[in-house]
Amino acid sequence: MQPISSDGLDLGLQGGPSAGSARAEEKKVEKTAFDVKLEKFDAAAKIKVIKEVRAFTNLGLKEAKDLVEKVLVLVKQGVTKEEANDIIEKIKGAGGVAVME
């Protein structure tokens, strides 16, 4: 009997990407869709916040009011980072506090 040699055979163990490196590449993928959540607002600025929410959600007055009154609610979903920042600034300017997730 002769010993088995791995010379010239590709056993798949050398130089190939491992599952760990594939996971690392997945983590490097930059997030492209963001959600904007209304956290709170000044009671005196409630009407302004409702108007801003109506502007970018295309909701009616009653629906926007109900949404704003829930607080800690998702007001816009799946937007770009730039659009999310714009919405957050508008809500901030109206007297509210919003965050991007």
C-alpha positions in Angstrom: 0.0 0.0 0.0 1.1 3.5 -0.8 0.5 6.5 1.4 -2.1 9.0 0.1 -0.6 12.3 -1.0 -2.5 15.6 -1.3 0.0 17.0 -3.8 -1.8 18.6 -6.7 -5.2 18.2 -5.1 -7.4 21.1 -4.2 -8.9 20.1 -0.9 -10.7 23.4 -0.4 -8.9 24.2 2.7 -6.3 26.6 1.4 -6.8 30.2 0.4 -10.6 30.1 0.1 -12.8 32.5 2.0 -14.2 31.3 5.2 -17.7 31.7 6.5 -16.3 34.2 9.1 -15.0 36.5 6.4 -18.3 36.3 4.5 -20.1 37.5 7.6 -17.6 40.3 8.1 -18.3 41.5 4.5 -22.1 41.5 5.2 -21.6 43.7 8.2 -19.6 46.2 6.1 -22.6 46.8 3.9 -23.9 50.4 4.5 -27.5 50.8 5.5 -29.4 52.7 2.8 -33.0 52.8 4.1 -33.8 54.6 7.4 -36.9 55.1 9.5 -37.8 58.3 11.3 -39.4 58.1 14.7 -41.1 61.0 16.5 -40.0 60.9 20.2 -41.6 63.9 21.7 -42.7 67.5 21.0 -43.4 70.7 22.9 -47.1 71.0 23.7 -47.1 74.5 22.4 -45.7 73.4 19.0 -48.2 70.5 18.5 -49.9 72.1 15.5 -46.6 72.9 13.8 -45.4 69.3 14.3 -48.7 68.0 12.9 -48.3 70.3 9.8 -44.8 69.0 9.2 -45.9 65.4 9.6 -48.7 65.9 7.1 -46.3 67.5 4.6 -44.1 64.4 4.3 -46.6 61.6 5.0 -49.5 62.8 2.8 -51.9 62.0 5.6 -55.1 63.9 6.3 -55.3 66.3 9.2 -57.0 63.8 11.6 -54.6 61.0 10.7 -51.6 63.2 11.2 -52.9 64.5 14.5 -53.6 60.9 15.7 -50.1 59.9 14.6 -48.4 62.8 16.4 -50.3 62.2 19.6 -49.1 58.7 19.9 -45.5 59.9 20.3 -42.7 57.4 20.0 -44.2 56.5 16.7 -42.7 55.7 13.3 -43.6 58.7 11.1 -41.6 57.8 7.9 -40.2 54.4 6.9 -37.5 53.4 4.3 -36.1 56.8 3.4 -32.6 57.7 2.4 -30.3 59.1 5.0 -30.5 62.6 3.5 -34.3 62.5 3.4 -34.4 61.3 7.0 -32.0 64.1 8.2 -34.2 66.6 6.3 -37.4 65.3 8.1 -35.6 65.3 11.5 -34.6 69.0 10.9 -38.1 70.0 9.9 -39.6 68.3 13.0 -36.9 69.9 15.2 -37.7 73.3 13.6 -41.4 72.8 14.4 -40.6 72.0 18.1 -40.5 68.3 18.0 -37.7 65.7 18.5 -37.3 62.8 16.0 -34.6 60.2 15.6 -33.3 58.1 12.7 -33.1 54.3 13.0 
